[in-house]
Amino acid sequence: MTGTIAGSATARTPTGVAATGVTPIGTISAGAASRPSPRTLSGLDTLESESIHVFREVAGEFDRPVVLFSGGKDSTLLVHLARKAFWPAPIPFTLLHVDTGHNFPEVIEFRDRLVAEHGLRLEVAHVQEWIDDGRLTERPDGTRNPLQTVPLLDTITARRFDAVFGGGRRDEERARAKERVFSLRNSFGQWEPRRQRPELWNLYNGRHRAGEHVRVFPLSNWTELDVWNYIEREGVELPSIYYAHRRRVHRRDGMLLTAGPWGGPRDDEEVVERLVRYRTVGDGSCTGAVESSASTVAEVIAEVAASRLTERGATRADDRMSEAAMEDRKREGYF
């Protein structure tokens, strides 16, 4: 049967186009001229899309994922992205906080309020419980950040979590810079370089043996400046500690440490009041503040853009213990 099909290119060929429907080079068809050009994603849109893709991949591949959540800016950003990934459904993951007991009160208040506002499930592993029953021993220097590893691994094992989301970014520290998005951990929770998989074309391999788990880092390709620009764009709320406020501090090893209940200043360290803010939050005994008058997100962005030090390199004493401090903790199963 012969004839012309209504609506075909031959039936509505514009002037200058061959009857076969093929457009000569340099000629724009009427249909193409009327179509809008594809929207170009901004850098933040691309990062957001990648992170949401990672969340959805994990939801499809794993049985019992969990999100590490401290109330800090990166873990808060993880929660924001997870809510976007599964909206209007609730986040299908539990949140886990390994609580050292040396947390800033502002951060704990924010953590609990965020969980309540969004109806999230939060599980807290208290380091103090491991100290009380003898599974851990206090360090002579009083810091508890290195003590988080055992409670974290014990909780992962007891709750059978098979995927653990973390807020690590590659720009933070050298040990993190070589990390995969999906990082396989053995049955002891340890990172083994030779067992890490290539990740080409955003294809992630979550296969693991019984007892093993995978650490997942949706923010791997974000920088500190990306995080703050996204926080500004999305209106993400953070603990007040990230903005300038007056605080009693003492100087140690070039950092301003809070004079808190987790250990006061040494005899030769003077406590003074300064206008400061925190670039990262963690164990109060080893997390330093920076002098700053940045009280808005825009002012923080300007400050971060001018900085030549990462937030961990400038304000985390535990990362300064040795050149390989974070590498050692990663091998032990913390990061």
Disulfide bonds with the S-S distance in Angstrom:
none
